[in-house]
Amino acid sequence: MSYFQSFSSRGPWWVRLLAVMVSMILLVGLFFFAIFAIIAVALIGASGMLFLWWQRRKMRKGMHTDIVVTDYREIHPPRPPFDNTRR
């Protein structure tokens, strides 16, 4: 008496072939999904780092552009002609 049934005695040959093919398709699909997920995460991370670099670059360039150096003249309010406030 044998308590162990081998894989060959479970069903006809086409059921075993179908089971092996489905499991291989699932395994290959899992690998493709894993590769796709790794590439997607890498692209999202690279674009995020590029965005942060661009923002930091813009901030560094913008620090020196808000100071305006130019000539100026003082404008005093007009006084009445005979107002002698200085003594």
PDB file of N, CA, C and O in Angstrom:
ATOM      1  N   MET A   1       0.839  -1.181   0.000  1.00  0.00           N
ATOM      2  CA  MET A   1       0.000   0.000   0.000  1.00  0.00           C
ATOM      3  C   MET A   1       0.878   1.235   0.000  1.00  0.00           C
ATOM      4  O   MET A   1       1.860   1.345   0.734  1.00  0.00           O
ATOM      5  N   SER A   2       0.488   2.129  -0.832  1.00  0.00           N
ATOM      6  CA  SER A   2       1.248   3.361  -0.949  1.00  0.00           C
ATOM      7  C   SER A   2       0.358   4.534  -0.536  1.00  0.00           C
ATOM      8  O   SER A   2      -0.737   4.714  -1.068  1.00  0.00           O
ATOM      9  N   TYR A   3       0.842   5.320   0.412  1.00  0.00           N
ATOM     10  CA  TYR A   3       0.075   6.482   0.860  1.00  0.00           C
ATOM     11  C   TYR A   3       0.388   7.727   0.037  1.00  0.00           C
ATOM     12  O   TYR A   3      -0.294   8.742   0.186  1.00  0.00           O
ATOM     13  N   PHE A   4       1.363   7.679  -0.794  1.00  0.00           N
ATOM     14  CA  PHE A   4       1.797   8.839  -1.590  1.00  0.00           C
ATOM     15  C   PHE A   4       1.390   8.635  -3.028  1.00  0.00           C
ATOM     16  O   PHE A   4       1.740   7.636  -3.656  1.00  0.00           O
ATOM     17  N   GLN A   5       0.645   9.598  -3.541  1.00  0.00           N
ATOM     18  CA  GLN A   5       0.274   9.539  -4.949  1.00  0.00           C
ATOM     19  C   GLN A   5       1.203  10.473  -5.719  1.00  0.00           C
ATOM     20  O   GLN A   5       1.396  11.624  -5.329  1.00  0.00           O
ATOM     21  N   SER A   6       1.756   9.991  -6.778  1.00  0.00           N
ATOM     22  CA  SER A   6       2.639  10.826  -7.576  1.00  0.00           C
ATOM     23  C   SER A   6       1.813  11.795  -8.424  1.00  0.00           C
ATOM     24  O   SER A   6       0.600  11.644  -8.571  1.00  0.00           O
ATOM     25  N   PHE A   7       2.507  12.793  -8.975  1.00  0.00           N
ATOM     26  CA  PHE A   7       1.841  13.815  -9.792  1.00  0.00           C
ATOM     27  C   PHE A   7       1.246  13.207 -11.058  1.00  0.00           C
ATOM     28  O   PHE A   7       0.244  13.698 -11.577  1.00  0.00           O
ATOM     29  N   SER A   8       1.860  12.148 -11.546  1.00  0.00           N
ATOM     30  CA  SER A   8       1.397  11.547 -12.789  1.00  0.00           C
ATOM     31  C   SER A   8       0.069  10.808 -12.635  1.00  0.00           C
ATOM     32  O   SER A   8      -0.625  10.581 -13.625  1.00  0.00           O
ATOM     33  N   SER A   9      -0.289  10.435 -11.427  1.00  0.00           N
ATOM     34  CA  SER A   9      -1.513   9.675 -11.252  1.00  0.00           C
ATOM     35  C   SER A   9      -2.711  10.549 -10.894  1.00  0.00           C
ATOM     36  O   SER A   9      -3.777  10.008 -10.600  1.00  0.00           O
ATOM     37  N   ARG A  10      -2.584  11.884 -10.905  1.00  0.00           N
ATOM     38  CA  ARG A  10      -3.680  12.766 -10.507  1.00  0.00           C
ATOM     39  C   ARG A  10      -4.678  12.993 -11.620  1.00  0.00           C
ATOM     40  O   ARG A  10      -5.849  13.244 -11.334  1.00  0.00           O
ATOM     41  N   GLY A  11      -4.285  12.920 -12.838  1.00  0.00           N
ATOM     42  CA  GLY A  11      -5.209  13.180 -13.916  1.00  0.00           C
ATOM     43  C   GLY A  11      -4.583  12.873 -15.256  1.00  0.00           C
ATOM     44  O   GLY A  11      -3.449  12.402 -15.336  1.00  0.00           O
ATOM     45  N   PRO A  12      -5.330  13.144 -16.301  1.00  0.00           N
ATOM     46  CA  PRO A  12      -4.778  12.882 -17.628  1.00  0.00           C
ATOM     47  C   PRO A  12      -3.616  13.817 -17.958  1.00  0.00           C
ATOM     48  O   PRO A  12      -3.381  14.808 -17.267  1.00  0.00           O
ATOM     49  N   TRP A  13      -2.903  13.484 -19.015  1.00  0.00           N
ATOM     50  CA  TRP A  13      -1.692  14.234 -19.368  1.00  0.00           C
ATOM     51  C   TRP A  13      -1.989  15.666 -19.744  1.00  0.00           C
ATOM     52  O   TRP A  13      -1.162  16.538 -19.478  1.00  0.00           O
ATOM     53  N   TRP A  14      -3.136  15.955 -20.356  1.00  0.00           N
ATOM     54  CA  TRP A  14      -3.441  17.331 -20.785  1.00  0.00           C
ATOM     55  C   TRP A  14      -3.770  18.228 -19.603  1.00  0.00           C
ATOM     56  O   TRP A  14      -3.561  19.438 -19.685  1.00  0.00           O
ATOM     57  N   VAL A  15      -4.282  17.670 -18.498  1.00  0.00           N
ATOM     58  CA  VAL A  15      -4.541  18.476 -17.291  1.00  0.00           C
ATOM     59  C   VAL A  15      -3.228  18.869 -16.649  1.00  0.00           C
ATOM     60  O   VAL A  15      -3.058  20.004 -16.204  1.00  0.00           O
ATOM     61  N   ARG A  16      -2.291  17.918 -16.600  1.00  0.00           N
ATOM     62  CA  ARG A  16      -0.972  18.239 -16.045  1.00  0.00           C
ATOM     63  C   ARG A  16      -0.252  19.266 -16.902  1.00  0.00           C
ATOM     64  O   ARG A  16       0.375  20.188 -16.380  1.00  0.00           O
ATOM     65  N   LEU A  17      -0.343  19.107 -18.232  1.00  0.00           N
ATOM     66  CA  LEU A  17       0.283  20.067 -19.140  1.00  0.00           C
ATOM     67  C   LEU A  17      -0.340  21.447 -18.985  1.00  0.00           C
ATOM     68  O   LEU A  17       0.366  22.455 -18.969  1.00  0.00           O
ATOM     69  N   LEU A  18      -1.658  21.489 -18.872  1.00  0.00           N
ATOM     70  CA  LEU A  18      -2.350  22.763 -18.689  1.00  0.00           C
ATOM     71  C   LEU A  18      -1.954  23.425 -17.373  1.00  0.00           C
ATOM     72  O   LEU A  18      -1.759  24.640 -17.328  1.00  0.00           O
ATOM     73  N   ALA A  19      -1.832  22.645 -16.305  1.00  0.00           N
ATOM     74  CA  ALA A  19      -1.433  23.185 -15.004  1.00  0.00           C
ATOM     75  C   ALA A  19      -0.012  23.755 -15.064  1.00  0.00           C
ATOM     76  O   ALA A  19       0.256  24.828 -14.524  1.00  0.00           O
ATOM     77  N   VAL A  20       0.885  23.034 -15.720  1.00  0.00           N
ATOM     78  CA  VAL A  20       2.258  23.518 -15.845  1.00  0.00           C
ATOM     79  C   VAL A  20       2.304  24.781 -16.693  1.00  0.00           C
ATOM     80  O   VAL A  20       3.021  25.721 -16.350  1.00  0.00           O
ATOM     81  N   MET A  21       1.557  24.826 -17.790  1.00  0.00           N
ATOM     82  CA  MET A  21       1.555  26.021 -18.653  1.00  0.00           C
ATOM     83  C   MET A  21       0.970  27.233 -17.935  1.00  0.00           C
ATOM     84  O   MET A  21       1.512  28.333 -18.046  1.00  0.00           O
ATOM     85  N   VAL A  22      -0.123  27.051 -17.202  1.00  0.00           N
ATOM     86  CA  VAL A  22      -0.730  28.165 -16.472  1.00  0.00           C
ATOM     87  C   VAL A  22       0.212  28.672 -15.390  1.00  0.00           C
ATOM     88  O   VAL A  22       0.351  29.880 -15.196  1.00  0.00           O
ATOM     89  N   SER A  23       0.859  27.750 -14.689  1.00  0.00           N
ATOM     90  CA  SER A  23       1.799  28.187 -13.650  1.00  0.00           C
ATOM     91  C   SER A  23       3.000  28.911 -14.255  1.00  0.00           C
ATOM     92  O   SER A  23       3.494  29.872 -13.665  1.00  0.00           O
ATOM     93  N   MET A  24       3.479  28.472 -15.414  1.00  0.00           N
ATOM     94  CA  MET A  24       4.590  29.175 -16.064  1.00  0.00           C
ATOM     95  C   MET A  24       4.169  30.562 -16.539  1.00  0.00           C
ATOM     96  O   MET A  24       4.930  31.522 -16.421  1.00  0.00           O
ATOM     97  N   ILE A  25       2.954  30.662 -17.078  1.00  0.00           N
ATOM     98  CA  ILE A  25       2.457  31.979 -17.513  1.00  0.00           C
ATOM     99  C   ILE A  25       2.334  32.918 -16.325  1.00  0.00           C
ATOM    100  O   ILE A  25       2.701  34.089 -16.420  1.00  0.00           O
ATOM    101  N   LEU A  26       1.824  32.421 -15.215  1.00  0.00           N
ATOM    102  CA  LEU A  26       1.717  33.252 -14.018  1.00  0.00           C
ATOM    103  C   LEU A  26       3.083  33.671 -13.491  1.00  0.00           C
ATOM    104  O   LEU A  26       3.255  34.809 -13.053  1.00  0.00           O
ATOM    105  N   LEU A  27       4.042  32.774 -13.530  1.00  0.00           N
ATOM    106  CA  LEU A  27       5.394  33.087 -13.071  1.00  0.00           C
ATOM    107  C   LEU A  27       6.055  34.150 -13.955  1.00  0.00           C
ATOM    108  O   LEU A  27       6.656  35.098 -13.451  1.00  0.00           O
ATOM    109  N   VAL A  28       5.939  33.984 -15.268  1.00  0.00           N
ATOM    110  CA  VAL A  28       6.502  34.971 -16.197  1.00  0.00           C
ATOM    111  C   VAL A  28       5.787  36.311 -16.045  1.00  0.00           C
ATOM    112  O   VAL A  28       6.426  37.362 -16.081  1.00  0.00           O
ATOM    113  N   GLY A  29       4.478  36.278 -15.876  1.00  0.00           N
ATOM    114  CA  GLY A  29       3.726  37.518 -15.654  1.00  0.00           C
ATOM    115  C   GLY A  29       4.148  38.221 -14.375  1.00  0.00           C
ATOM    116  O   GLY A  29       4.228  39.449 -14.338  1.00  0.00           O
ATOM    117  N   LEU A  30       4.418  37.456 -13.334  1.00  0.00           N
ATOM    118  CA  LEU A  30       4.889  38.037 -12.078  1.00  0.00           C
ATOM    119  C   LEU A  30       6.240  38.719 -12.274  1.00  0.00           C
ATOM    120  O   LEU A  30       6.460  39.815 -11.759  1.00  0.00           O
ATOM    121  N   PHE A  31       7.145  38.079 -13.015  1.00  0.00           N
ATOM    122  CA  PHE A  31       8.447  38.696 -13.271  1.00  0.00           C
ATOM    123  C   PHE A  31       8.308  39.973 -14.097  1.00  0.00           C
ATOM    124  O   PHE A  31       8.971  40.971 -13.812  1.00  0.00           O
ATOM    125  N   PHE A  32       7.452  39.948 -15.116  1.00  0.00           N
ATOM    126  CA  PHE A  32       7.258  41.163 -15.914  1.00  0.00           C
ATOM    127  C   PHE A  32       6.643  42.274 -15.079  1.00  0.00           C
ATOM    128  O   PHE A  32       7.030  43.434 -15.221  1.00  0.00           O
ATOM    129  N   PHE A  33       5.697  41.946 -14.215  1.00  0.00           N
ATOM    130  CA  PHE A  33       5.099  42.956 -13.354  1.00  0.00           C
ATOM    131  C   PHE A  33       6.128  43.534 -12.394  1.00  0.00           C
ATOM    132  O   PHE A  33       6.148  44.740 -12.149  1.00  0.00           O
ATOM    133  N   ALA A  34       6.985  42.667 -11.848  1.00  0.00           N
ATOM    134  CA  ALA A  34       8.019  43.149 -10.930  1.00  0.00           C
ATOM    135  C   ALA A  34       8.996  44.078 -11.654  1.00  0.00           C
ATOM    136  O   ALA A  34       9.383  45.115 -11.114  1.00  0.00           O
ATOM    137  N   ILE A  35       9.388  43.715 -12.859  1.00  0.00           N
ATOM    138  CA  ILE A  35      10.302  44.566 -13.630  1.00  0.00           C
ATOM    139  C   ILE A  35       9.621  45.894 -13.965  1.00  0.00           C
ATOM    140  O   ILE A  35      10.242  46.950 -13.850  1.00  0.00           O
ATOM    141  N   PHE A  36       8.361  45.852 -14.374  1.00  0.00           N
ATOM    142  CA  PHE A  36       7.617  47.074 -14.676  1.00  0.00           C
ATOM    143  C   PHE A  36       7.496  47.956 -13.436  1.00  0.00           C
ATOM    144  O   PHE A  36       7.653  49.174 -13.529  1.00  0.00           O
ATOM    145  N   ALA A  37       7.221  47.362 -12.282  1.00  0.00           N
ATOM    146  CA  ALA A  37       7.098  48.138 -11.048  1.00  0.00           C
ATOM    147  C   ALA A  37       8.432  48.781 -10.675  1.00  0.00           C
ATOM    148  O   ALA A  37       8.456  49.932 -10.238  1.00  0.00           O
ATOM    149  N   ILE A  38       9.532  48.067 -10.839  1.00  0.00           N
ATOM    150  CA  ILE A  38      10.854  48.633 -10.525  1.00  0.00           C
ATOM    151  C   ILE A  38      11.169  49.795 -11.456  1.00  0.00           C
ATOM    152  O   ILE A  38      11.669  50.829 -11.011  1.00  0.00           O
ATOM    153  N   ILE A  39      10.882  49.634 -12.739  1.00  0.00           N
ATOM    154  CA  ILE A  39      11.134  50.724 -13.697  1.00  0.00           C
ATOM    155  C   ILE A  39      10.248  51.923 -13.388  1.00  0.00           C
ATOM    156  O   ILE A  39      10.712  53.061 -13.457  1.00  0.00           O
ATOM    157  N   ALA A  40       8.983  51.691 -13.049  1.00  0.00           N
ATOM    158  CA  ALA A  40       8.071  52.798 -12.737  1.00  0.00           C
ATOM    159  C   ALA A  40       8.544  53.563 -11.498  1.00  0.00           C
ATOM    160  O   ALA A  40       8.537  54.794 -11.491  1.00  0.00           O
ATOM    161  N   VAL A  41       8.949  52.850 -10.465  1.00  0.00           N
ATOM    162  CA  VAL A  41       9.439  53.509  -9.246  1.00  0.00           C
ATOM    163  C   VAL A  41      10.723  54.282  -9.547  1.00  0.00           C
ATOM    164  O   VAL A  41      10.914  55.377  -9.020  1.00  0.00           O
ATOM    165  N   ALA A  42      11.592  53.740 -10.371  1.00  0.00           N
ATOM    166  CA  ALA A  42      12.833  54.440 -10.729  1.00  0.00           C
ATOM    167  C   ALA A  42      12.531  55.710 -11.514  1.00  0.00           C
ATOM    168  O   ALA A  42      13.154  56.745 -11.275  1.00  0.00           O
ATOM    169  N   LEU A  43      11.584  55.646 -12.447  1.00  0.00           N
ATOM    170  CA  LEU A  43      11.231  56.843 -13.223  1.00  0.00           C
ATOM    171  C   LEU A  43      10.592  57.915 -12.342  1.00  0.00           C
ATOM    172  O   LEU A  43      10.903  59.098 -12.482  1.00  0.00           O
ATOM    173  N   ILE A  44       9.716  57.516 -11.451  1.00  0.00           N
ATOM    174  CA  ILE A  44       9.077  58.484 -10.558  1.00  0.00           C
ATOM    175  C   ILE A  44      10.117  59.110  -9.631  1.00  0.00           C
ATOM    176  O   ILE A  44      10.087  60.317  -9.391  1.00  0.00           O
ATOM    177  N   GLY A  45      11.028  58.303  -9.115  1.00  0.00           N
ATOM    178  CA  GLY A  45      12.086  58.834  -8.253  1.00  0.00           C
ATOM    179  C   GLY A  45      13.014  59.776  -9.002  1.00  0.00           C
ATOM    180  O   GLY A  45      13.405  60.817  -8.475  1.00  0.00           O
ATOM    181  N   ALA A  46      13.369  59.416 -10.230  1.00  0.00           N
ATOM    182  CA  ALA A  46      14.264  60.269 -11.023  1.00  0.00           C
ATOM    183  C   ALA A  46      13.580  61.588 -11.372  1.00  0.00           C
ATOM    184  O   ALA A  46      14.213  62.642 -11.326  1.00  0.00           O
ATOM    185  N   SER A  47      12.302  61.539 -11.716  1.00  0.00           N
ATOM    186  CA  SER A  47      11.604  62.789 -12.036  1.00  0.00           C
ATOM    187  C   SER A  47      11.448  63.653 -10.797  1.00  0.00           C
ATOM    188  O   SER A  47      11.535  64.878 -10.892  1.00  0.00           O
ATOM    189  N   GLY A  48      11.221  63.051  -9.639  1.00  0.00           N
ATOM    190  CA  GLY A  48      11.150  63.826  -8.398  1.00  0.00           C
ATOM    191  C   GLY A  48      12.473  64.480  -8.063  1.00  0.00           C
ATOM    192  O   GLY A  48      12.505  65.640  -7.654  1.00  0.00           O
ATOM    193  N   MET A  49      13.566  63.753  -8.230  1.00  0.00           N
ATOM    194  CA  MET A  49      14.883  64.338  -7.965  1.00  0.00           C
ATOM    195  C   MET A  49      15.201  65.454  -8.958  1.00  0.00           C
ATOM    196  O   MET A  49      15.790  66.469  -8.588  1.00  0.00           O
ATOM    197  N   LEU A  50      14.811  65.264 -10.217  1.00  0.00           N
ATOM    198  CA  LEU A  50      15.017  66.309 -11.217  1.00  0.00           C
ATOM    199  C   LEU A  50      14.208  67.556 -10.867  1.00  0.00           C
ATOM    200  O   LEU A  50      14.705  68.671 -11.021  1.00  0.00           O
ATOM    201  N   PHE A  51      12.987  67.387 -10.404  1.00  0.00           N
ATOM    202  CA  PHE A  51      12.158  68.522 -10.002  1.00  0.00           C
ATOM    203  C   PHE A  51      12.780  69.261  -8.818  1.00  0.00           C
ATOM    204  O   PHE A  51      12.829  70.491  -8.813  1.00  0.00           O
ATOM    205  N   LEU A  52      13.253  68.521  -7.818  1.00  0.00           N
ATOM    206  CA  LEU A  52      13.883  69.177  -6.662  1.00  0.00           C
ATOM    207  C   LEU A  52      15.162  69.903  -7.064  1.00  0.00           C
ATOM    208  O   LEU A  52      15.429  71.001  -6.577  1.00  0.00           O
ATOM    209  N   TRP A  53      15.953  69.299  -7.950  1.00  0.00           N
ATOM    210  CA  TRP A  53      17.168  69.971  -8.422  1.00  0.00           C
ATOM    211  C   TRP A  53      16.815  71.260  -9.143  1.00  0.00           C
ATOM    212  O   TRP A  53      17.476  72.280  -8.946  1.00  0.00           O
ATOM    213  N   TRP A  54      15.783  71.229  -9.976  1.00  0.00           N
ATOM    214  CA  TRP A  54      15.385  72.410 -10.741  1.00  0.00           C
ATOM    215  C   TRP A  54      14.896  73.514  -9.807  1.00  0.00           C
ATOM    216  O   TRP A  54      15.221  74.683 -10.014  1.00  0.00           O
ATOM    217  N   GLN A  55      14.126  73.163  -8.789  1.00  0.00           N
ATOM    218  CA  GLN A  55      13.634  74.166  -7.847  1.00  0.00           C
ATOM    219  C   GLN A  55      14.784  74.782  -7.053  1.00  0.00           C
ATOM    220  O   GLN A  55      14.813  75.995  -6.840  1.00  0.00           O
ATOM    221  N   ARG A  56      15.730  73.952  -6.615  1.00  0.00           N
ATOM    222  CA  ARG A  56      16.877  74.484  -5.886  1.00  0.00           C
ATOM    223  C   ARG A  56      17.722  75.385  -6.781  1.00  0.00           C
ATOM    224  O   ARG A  56      18.226  76.411  -6.325  1.00  0.00           O
ATOM    225  N   ARG A  57      17.879  75.012  -8.046  1.00  0.00           N
ATOM    226  CA  ARG A  57      18.642  75.827  -9.001  1.00  0.00           C
ATOM    227  C   ARG A  57      17.958  77.169  -9.218  1.00  0.00           C
ATOM    228  O   ARG A  57      18.614  78.210  -9.271  1.00  0.00           O
ATOM    229  N   LYS A  58      16.627  77.135  -9.344  1.00  0.00           N
ATOM    230  CA  LYS A  58      15.876  78.370  -9.531  1.00  0.00           C
ATOM    231  C   LYS A  58      16.005  79.281  -8.307  1.00  0.00           C
ATOM    232  O   LYS A  58      16.116  80.499  -8.442  1.00  0.00           O
ATOM    233  N   MET A  59      15.990  78.686  -7.122  1.00  0.00           N
ATOM    234  CA  MET A  59      16.125  79.485  -5.904  1.00  0.00           C
ATOM    235  C   MET A  59      17.516  80.105  -5.807  1.00  0.00           C
ATOM    236  O   MET A  59      17.651  81.264  -5.415  1.00  0.00           O
ATOM    237  N   ARG A  60      18.557  79.337  -6.163  1.00  0.00           N
ATOM    238  CA  ARG A  60      19.917  79.882  -6.119  1.00  0.00           C
ATOM    239  C   ARG A  60      20.091  81.018  -7.111  1.00  0.00           C
ATOM    240  O   ARG A  60      20.728  82.023  -6.794  1.00  0.00           O
ATOM    241  N   LYS A  61      19.534  80.873  -8.310  1.00  0.00           N
ATOM    242  CA  LYS A  61      19.652  81.931  -9.314  1.00  0.00           C
ATOM    243  C   LYS A  61      18.819  83.141  -8.919  1.00  0.00           C
ATOM    244  O   LYS A  61      19.200  84.274  -9.214  1.00  0.00           O
ATOM    245  N   GLY A  62      17.693  82.921  -8.260  1.00  0.00           N
ATOM    246  CA  GLY A  62      16.795  84.011  -7.904  1.00  0.00           C
ATOM    247  C   GLY A  62      17.259  84.834  -6.718  1.00  0.00           C
ATOM    248  O   GLY A  62      16.754  85.935  -6.500  1.00  0.00           O
ATOM    249  N   MET A  63      18.216  84.322  -5.942  1.00  0.00           N
ATOM    250  CA  MET A  63      18.673  85.070  -4.772  1.00  0.00           C
ATOM    251  C   MET A  63      19.379  86.359  -5.175  1.00  0.00           C
ATOM    252  O   MET A  63      19.310  87.340  -4.435  1.00  0.00           O
ATOM    253  N   HIS A  64      20.040  86.393  -6.298  1.00  0.00           N
ATOM    254  CA  HIS A  64      20.842  87.543  -6.686  1.00  0.00           C
ATOM    255  C   HIS A  64      20.099  88.504  -7.605  1.00  0.00           C
ATOM    256  O   HIS A  64      20.648  89.547  -7.960  1.00  0.00           O
ATOM    257  N   THR A  65      18.901  88.198  -7.993  1.00  0.00           N
ATOM    258  CA  THR A  65      18.204  89.042  -8.951  1.00  0.00           C
ATOM    259  C   THR A  65      17.219  90.006  -8.306  1.00  0.00           C
ATOM    260  O   THR A  65      16.665  90.851  -9.009  1.00  0.00           O
ATOM    261  N   ASP A  66      16.974  89.920  -6.996  1.00  0.00           N
ATOM    262  CA  ASP A  66      15.992  90.803  -6.399  1.00  0.00           C
ATOM    263  C   ASP A  66      16.600  92.108  -5.895  1.00  0.00           C
ATOM    264  O   ASP A  66      15.863  92.949  -5.380  1.00  0.00           O
ATOM    265  N   ILE A  67      17.909  92.315  -6.017  1.00  0.00           N
ATOM    266  CA  ILE A  67      18.561  93.554  -5.611  1.00  0.00           C
ATOM    267  C   ILE A  67      18.738  94.412  -6.859  1.00  0.00           C
ATOM    268  O   ILE A  67      19.371  93.996  -7.829  1.00  0.00           O
ATOM    269  N   VAL A  68      18.167  95.624  -6.819  1.00  0.00           N
ATOM    270  CA  VAL A  68      18.239  96.517  -7.976  1.00  0.00           C
ATOM    271  C   VAL A  68      19.185  97.658  -7.614  1.00  0.00           C
ATOM    272  O   VAL A  68      18.972  98.348  -6.618  1.00  0.00           O
ATOM    273  N   VAL A  69      20.215  97.856  -8.408  1.00  0.00           N
ATOM    274  CA  VAL A  69      21.165  98.944  -8.203  1.00  0.00           C
ATOM    275  C   VAL A  69      20.971  99.916  -9.353  1.00  0.00           C
ATOM    276  O   VAL A  69      21.121  99.554 -10.520  1.00  0.00           O
ATOM    277  N   THR A  70      20.629 101.173  -9.008  1.00  0.00           N
ATOM    278  CA  THR A  70      20.402 102.189 -10.033  1.00  0.00           C
ATOM    279  C   THR A  70      20.627 103.573  -9.441  1.00  0.00           C
ATOM    280  O   THR A  70      20.803 103.715  -8.231  1.00  0.00           O
ATOM    281  N   ASP A  71      20.621 104.591 -10.290  1.00  0.00           N
ATOM    282  CA  ASP A  71      20.730 105.970  -9.814  1.00  0.00           C
ATOM    283  C   ASP A  71      19.369 106.442  -9.331  1.00  0.00           C
ATOM    284  O   ASP A  71      18.328 105.997  -9.815  1.00  0.00           O
ATOM    285  N   TYR A  72      19.398 107.331  -8.388  1.00  0.00           N
ATOM    286  CA  TYR A  72      18.135 107.868  -7.888  1.00  0.00           C
ATOM    287  C   TYR A  72      18.329 109.334  -7.548  1.00  0.00           C
ATOM    288  O   TYR A  72      19.460 109.804  -7.429  1.00  0.00           O
ATOM    289  N   ARG A  73      17.241 110.047  -7.394  1.00  0.00           N
ATOM    290  CA  ARG A  73      17.293 111.432  -6.924  1.00  0.00           C
ATOM    291  C   ARG A  73      16.189 111.634  -5.914  1.00  0.00           C
ATOM    292  O   ARG A  73      15.152 110.972  -5.956  1.00  0.00           O
ATOM    293  N   GLU A  74      16.432 112.563  -5.004  1.00  0.00           N
ATOM    294  CA  GLU A  74      15.461 112.826  -3.947  1.00  0.00           C
ATOM    295  C   GLU A  74      14.443 113.835  -4.432  1.00  0.00           C
ATOM    296  O   GLU A  74      14.789 114.823  -5.079  1.00  0.00           O
ATOM    297  N   ILE A  75      13.223 113.588  -4.126  1.00  0.00           N
ATOM    298  CA  ILE A  75      12.151 114.504  -4.479  1.00  0.00           C
ATOM    299  C   ILE A  75      11.559 115.021  -3.178  1.00  0.00           C
ATOM    300  O   ILE A  75      11.035 114.263  -2.361  1.00  0.00           O
ATOM    301  N   HIS A  76      11.660 116.375  -3.005  1.00  0.00           N
ATOM    302  CA  HIS A  76      11.120 116.999  -1.787  1.00  0.00           C
ATOM    303  C   HIS A  76       9.762 117.611  -2.096  1.00  0.00           C
ATOM    304  O   HIS A  76       9.510 118.040  -3.222  1.00  0.00           O
ATOM    305  N   PRO A  77       8.887 117.650  -1.094  1.00  0.00           N
ATOM    306  CA  PRO A  77       7.600 118.295  -1.334  1.00  0.00           C
ATOM    307  C   PRO A  77       7.796 119.795  -1.558  1.00  0.00           C
ATOM    308  O   PRO A  77       8.691 120.397  -0.964  1.00  0.00           O
ATOM    309  N   PRO A  78       6.988 120.388  -2.390  1.00  0.00           N
ATOM    310  CA  PRO A  78       7.161 121.834  -2.644  1.00  0.00           C
ATOM    311  C   PRO A  78       6.799 122.660  -1.405  1.00  0.00           C
ATOM    312  O   PRO A  78       5.896 122.310  -0.646  1.00  0.00           O
ATOM    313  N   ARG A  79       7.532 123.770  -1.222  1.00  0.00           N
ATOM    314  CA  ARG A  79       7.274 124.701  -0.121  1.00  0.00           C
ATOM    315  C   ARG A  79       6.734 126.016  -0.691  1.00  0.00           C
ATOM    316  O   ARG A  79       7.036 126.393  -1.823  1.00  0.00           O
ATOM    317  N   PRO A  80       5.951 126.684   0.103  1.00  0.00           N
ATOM    318  CA  PRO A  80       5.546 128.031  -0.344  1.00  0.00           C
ATOM    319  C   PRO A  80       6.781 128.934  -0.451  1.00  0.00           C
ATOM    320  O   PRO A  80       7.735 128.747   0.305  1.00  0.00           O
ATOM    321  N   PRO A  81       6.787 129.894  -1.358  1.00  0.00           N
ATOM    322  CA  PRO A  81       8.016 130.674  -1.596  1.00  0.00           C
ATOM    323  C   PRO A  81       8.467 131.508  -0.402  1.00  0.00           C
ATOM    324  O   PRO A  81       9.670 131.712  -0.239  1.00  0.00           O
ATOM    325  N   PHE A  82       7.569 131.995   0.433  1.00  0.00           N
ATOM    326  CA  PHE A  82       7.979 132.879   1.522  1.00  0.00           C
ATOM    327  C   PHE A  82       7.866 132.199   2.883  1.00  0.00           C
ATOM    328  O   PHE A  82       7.769 132.866   3.913  1.00  0.00           O
ATOM    329  N   ASP A  83       7.880 130.890   2.877  1.00  0.00           N
ATOM    330  CA  ASP A  83       7.804 130.153   4.139  1.00  0.00           C
ATOM    331  C   ASP A  83       9.218 130.031   4.680  1.00  0.00           C
ATOM    332  O   ASP A  83      10.022 129.259   4.158  1.00  0.00           O
ATOM    333  N   ASN A  84       9.521 130.787   5.717  1.00  0.00           N
ATOM    334  CA  ASN A  84      10.856 130.804   6.281  1.00  0.00           C
ATOM    335  C   ASN A  84      10.826 130.019   7.595  1.00  0.00           C
ATOM    336  O   ASN A  84      10.740 130.608   8.673  1.00  0.00           O
ATOM    337  N   THR A  85      10.896 128.727   7.503  1.00  0.00           N
ATOM    338  CA  THR A  85      10.835 127.919   8.707  1.00  0.00           C
ATOM    339  C   THR A  85      12.224 127.759   9.318  1.00  0.00           C
ATOM    340  O   THR A  85      12.336 127.412  10.493  1.00  0.00           O
ATOM    341  N   ARG A  86      13.267 128.001   8.558  1.00  0.00           N
ATOM    342  CA  ARG A  86      14.616 127.899   9.103  1.00  0.00           C
ATOM    343  C   ARG A  86      15.044 129.247   9.644  1.00  0.00           C
ATOM    344  O   ARG A  86      14.855 130.255   8.963  1.00  0.00           O
ATOM    345  N   ARG A  87      15.604 129.312  10.818  1.00  0.00           N
ATOM    346  CA  ARG A  87      16.079 130.587  11.400  1.00  0.00           C
ATOM    347  C   ARG A  87      17.477 130.475  11.850  1.00  0.00           C
ATOM    348  O   ARG A  87      18.040 131.442  12.362  1.00  0.00           O
TER     349      ARG A  87
END
